[in-house]
């Protein structure tokens, strides 16, 4: 699992839309971390972060159905840490 400066580097490239992030496919993928469910956030198949442990149950329940990530924001730079927020929603079929 990628962590640390590599994640910051990738988030900066996403923020500035540098190669290979001119377009970004954001996905959430389940994995095991020390025997517990973890959810990684991936941009173009590279892990850029994780869903907070406090949010895993809520987000995991969305993953069992169809969902869409309809917004993401990269923040940081200067004296701030780099991070990423995503907004996802369950797709409801009518």
FENTAMO-V930516 format. One record per run of one state. SS is the DSSP state (2 for helix, 1 for strand, 0 for the rest). FROM is the first residue (numbers start at 0). LEN is the number of residues. If there is no record, write none. Layout:
ss	from	len
SS	FROM	LEN
SS	FROM	LEN
This chain:
ss	from	len
0	0	4
2	4	11
0	15	10
1	25	8
0	33	2
1	35	8
0	43	2
1	45	5
0	50	2
2	52	11
0	63	3
1	66	11
0	77	2
1	79	11
0	90	4
